[in-house]
Amino acid sequence: MAASDTFACPSSADGAEPVVCERFDALGFDGKHARLGIMGGTFDPIHVGHLACAEQVRDVFELDGVVFMPAGDPWMKRGRGVSDAEERFAMVKAAVADNPRFDASRLEIDRAGATYTVDTLRALRAHYPDNVELYFISGADAVQHILEWRDAAELSRLARLVAVTRPGYELGDARRRYMRTHAAIRDVSVIEVTALAVSSTDLREKVRSGRSVRYLVPPVVADYIETHGLYREDA
């Protein structure tokens, strides 16, 4: 598939919006084998590390595309003051707009209640035909706690799990062997990616302190943060 190709959403009688996203909603409906990456997170804000990680995973696994899935109400971060879901989605949508292999999805932010990965993967698996392989991408530090996730045993039946190592984090051999042999997480790939040591937490603190986040987030995200006054003490 050419890098400029997109997948048009099949027309529906009721004019419904795409279930997943605009670019890849019809992926696989032509009968061709395809691979779709799903990158979940709060993205508060999305930064260059997220984008670099997704691109390297896309390259390694020859994915047709990667969908960034901002969490609506992330259960693991309740009580931590996560920014409004619409603002986080707007930043993600802007950040991925110029890459035809990336897109953003409203699937989780439009779903009522707490956000659970297994519910998202169930919805995606029900939407796409069997010739579409799903790859769920997450940080290795998060994946090693996968047994704490809702219905963990079902996750690897719904998608291939890709655990990416972050700067300064190493998934030990013993833990890796355990992850690969445990019934709940049989199919997990652990890969190292080259990424900057950037975290959303640090970026929020920089903005709060009046410091620059230039070159740490895409320019469109920096502009959005400035225009909407995000992460300031008086926000």
C-alpha positions as CSV (number, residue, x, y, z in Angstrom):
1,M,0.0,0.0,0.0
2,A,1.4,3.4,-0.9
3,A,2.2,5.7,2.0
4,S,-0.4,8.2,0.8
5,D,-3.3,5.7,0.7
6,T,-6.2,5.9,3.2
7,F,-9.1,3.5,3.7
8,A,-12.4,5.1,3.0
9,C,-15.1,4.2,5.4
10,P,-17.9,2.2,3.8
11,S,-21.1,4.3,3.4
12,S,-23.9,3.4,5.8
13,A,-27.6,3.9,5.4
14,D,-27.9,6.0,8.5
15,G,-24.8,8.1,7.8
16,A,-23.1,7.0,10.9
17,E,-19.6,8.2,11.6
18,P,-16.7,5.8,11.4
19,V,-16.6,3.4,14.4
20,V,-12.8,3.5,14.8
21,C,-11.2,6.3,12.9
22,E,-11.3,8.0,9.5
23,R,-8.2,6.6,7.9
24,F,-8.4,3.0,8.8
25,D,-12.0,2.3,9.5
26,A,-12.4,0.1,6.4
27,L,-9.0,-1.6,6.7
28,G,-9.3,-5.3,5.7
29,F,-12.8,-5.1,4.2
30,D,-11.3,-5.6,0.8
31,G,-10.2,-9.1,1.9
32,K,-6.5,-8.3,2.0
33,H,-4.4,-9.2,5.0
34,A,-3.6,-6.2,7.1
35,R,-1.9,-5.2,10.4
36,L,-3.2,-2.4,12.6
37,G,-1.4,-1.0,15.7
38,I,-3.4,0.4,18.6
39,M,-1.5,2.8,20.9
40,G,-3.4,3.6,24.0
41,G,-2.6,6.2,26.6
42,T,-3.8,9.4,28.3
43,F,-1.6,11.5,26.1
44,D,-1.7,14.4,28.5
45,P,-0.1,15.8,26.4
46,I,1.1,13.6,23.5
47,H,4.8,14.2,22.8
48,V,7.6,13.3,20.4
49,G,8.4,10.1,22.4
50,H,4.9,8.7,21.7
51,L,5.2,9.5,18.0
52,A,8.7,8.1,17.7
53,C,7.8,4.9,19.5
54,A,4.7,4.3,17.3
55,E,6.7,4.9,14.2
56,Q,9.4,2.4,15.2
57,V,6.9,-0.3,16.1
58,R,5.1,0.4,12.8
59,D,8.3,-0.1,11.0
60,V,9.4,-3.3,12.9
61,F,6.1,-5.1,12.4
62,E,5.3,-3.6,9.0
63,L,1.9,-2.2,10.2
64,D,-0.5,-0.7,7.8
65,G,-1.3,2.0,10.3
66,V,-1.3,3.0,14.0
67,V,-4.4,4.3,15.7
68,F,-3.7,6.5,18.8
69,M,-6.5,5.8,21.3
70,P,-6.7,8.5,24.0
71,A,-8.3,7.1,27.2
72,G,-11.6,8.6,28.2
73,D,-11.7,7.8,32.0
74,P,-8.5,5.8,32.7
75,W,-9.2,3.7,35.8
76,M,-5.6,3.4,36.7
77,K,-5.2,7.2,36.9
78,R,-8.3,8.2,38.8
79,G,-7.7,10.9,41.3
80,R,-4.6,12.3,39.4
81,G,-6.3,15.2,37.6
82,V,-6.3,14.0,34.0
83,S,-7.1,16.8,31.6
84,D,-10.4,16.9,29.7
85,A,-10.7,14.1,27.2
86,E,-11.7,16.4,24.3
87,E,-8.6,18.5,24.8
88,R,-6.4,15.5,24.9
89,F,-8.1,14.1,21.7
90,A,-7.7,17.4,19.9
91,M,-3.9,17.4,20.6
92,V,-3.5,13.8,19.4
93,K,-5.6,14.5,16.3
94,A,-3.4,17.5,15.4
95,A,-0.2,15.7,16.2
96,V,-0.8,12.8,13.8
97,A,-2.6,14.7,11.0
98,D,0.5,14.9,8.8
99,N,1.4,11.2,8.9
100,P,-0.9,9.1,6.6
101,R,0.1,6.0,8.6
102,F,-1.3,7.4,11.9
103,D,-4.8,8.4,13.0
104,A,-6.6,9.2,16.2
105,S,-9.8,7.5,17.5
106,R,-12.6,8.7,19.7
107,L,-13.6,5.2,20.6
108,E,-12.6,5.4,24.3
109,I,-13.5,9.0,25.0
110,D,-17.0,8.5,23.6
111,R,-17.6,5.4,25.7
112,A,-19.3,6.0,29.0
113,G,-17.7,4.9,32.2
114,A,-14.2,3.8,33.0
115,T,-11.7,3.0,30.2
116,Y,-10.5,-0.7,30.1
117,T,-8.2,-2.0,27.4
118,V,-10.1,-5.3,27.0
119,D,-13.3,-3.4,26.2
120,T,-11.5,-1.5,23.5
121,L,-9.9,-4.6,22.0
122,R,-13.2,-6.4,22.0
123,A,-14.8,-3.5,20.1
124,L,-12.0,-3.5,17.6
125,R,-12.0,-7.2,17.1
126,A,-15.8,-7.1,16.5
127,H,-15.4,-4.3,14.0
128,Y,-12.5,-5.6,11.8
129,P,-12.6,-8.8,9.8
130,D,-10.4,-11.7,10.8
131,N,-7.8,-10.9,8.1
132,V,-6.8,-7.8,10.1
133,E,-4.3,-8.5,12.8
134,L,-4.3,-6.2,15.8
135,Y,-1.2,-5.1,17.7
136,F,-1.7,-3.4,21.0
137,I,1.3,-1.2,21.9
138,S,2.2,-0.1,25.4
139,G,5.2,0.7,27.5
140,A,7.0,-2.4,29.0
141,D,6.6,-1.0,32.5
142,A,2.8,-0.9,32.0
143,V,2.6,-4.3,30.4
144,Q,4.5,-6.0,33.2
145,H,1.5,-5.2,35.4
146,I,-0.9,-6.7,32.9
147,L,-2.2,-9.3,35.3
148,E,-3.8,-6.4,37.2
149,W,-5.8,-5.4,34.1
150,R,-9.5,-6.3,33.7
151,D,-9.9,-9.8,32.0
152,A,-6.1,-10.0,31.4
153,A,-6.4,-13.6,30.1
154,E,-8.4,-12.4,27.1
155,L,-6.1,-9.7,26.0
156,S,-3.6,-11.8,24.0
157,R,-6.5,-13.6,22.3
158,L,-7.7,-10.3,21.0
159,A,-4.4,-8.8,19.9
160,R,-0.7,-9.3,19.8
161,L,0.8,-7.4,22.7
162,V,3.9,-5.2,22.0
163,A,5.8,-4.0,25.0
164,V,8.3,-1.3,24.2
165,T,11.1,-0.4,26.5
166,R,11.5,3.2,27.5
167,P,14.7,5.1,28.3
168,G,16.2,3.9,31.5
169,Y,13.8,0.9,31.8
170,E,14.9,-2.7,31.2
171,L,12.6,-5.6,31.3
172,G,14.5,-8.3,33.1
173,D,15.0,-11.7,31.4
174,A,13.2,-13.5,34.2
175,R,10.2,-11.2,34.0
176,R,10.2,-11.5,30.2
177,R,10.2,-15.4,30.3
178,Y,7.3,-15.2,32.9
179,M,5.3,-12.9,30.6
180,R,5.8,-15.2,27.6
181,T,4.8,-18.4,29.5
182,H,1.9,-17.2,31.6
183,A,-1.4,-18.2,30.2
184,A,-2.8,-14.7,30.4
185,I,-0.1,-13.1,28.3
186,R,1.2,-15.8,25.9
187,D,1.8,-13.6,22.9
188,V,3.8,-10.6,23.9
189,S,6.7,-9.1,21.9
190,V,9.3,-7.0,23.8
191,I,11.2,-4.6,21.6
192,E,13.7,-1.8,22.4
193,V,12.9,1.6,20.8
194,T,15.0,4.7,20.4
195,A,13.1,7.5,22.0
196,L,13.8,10.7,23.9
197,A,13.5,10.6,27.7
198,V,10.3,12.7,27.6
199,S,7.3,12.2,29.9
200,S,3.9,13.9,29.9
201,T,4.3,14.5,33.7
202,D,7.5,16.4,33.1
203,L,6.0,18.4,30.3
204,R,3.0,19.5,32.4
205,E,5.4,20.7,35.1
206,K,7.5,22.6,32.5
207,V,4.4,24.4,31.3
208,R,3.3,25.1,34.9
209,S,6.6,26.6,35.7
210,G,6.7,28.7,32.5
211,R,9.5,26.7,30.8
212,S,9.7,25.8,27.2
213,V,8.4,22.5,25.7
214,R,9.5,23.4,22.2
215,Y,10.9,20.3,20.3
216,L,9.5,18.0,23.0
217,V,6.0,18.2,21.6
218,P,4.9,18.8,18.0
219,P,4.5,22.5,17.2
220,V,0.7,22.1,16.8
221,V,0.5,20.6,20.3
222,A,2.7,23.4,21.7
223,D,0.4,26.0,20.0
224,Y,-2.7,24.2,21.4
225,I,-1.4,24.2,24.9
226,E,-0.6,27.9,24.7
227,T,-3.8,28.9,23.1
228,H,-6.0,27.0,25.5
229,G,-3.9,27.7,28.6
230,L,-3.4,24.1,29.5
231,Y,-1.4,23.0,32.5
232,R,-1.0,26.4,34.1
233,E,-1.4,27.1,37.8
234,D,-4.5,29.2,37.1
235,A,-6.0,26.8,34.5
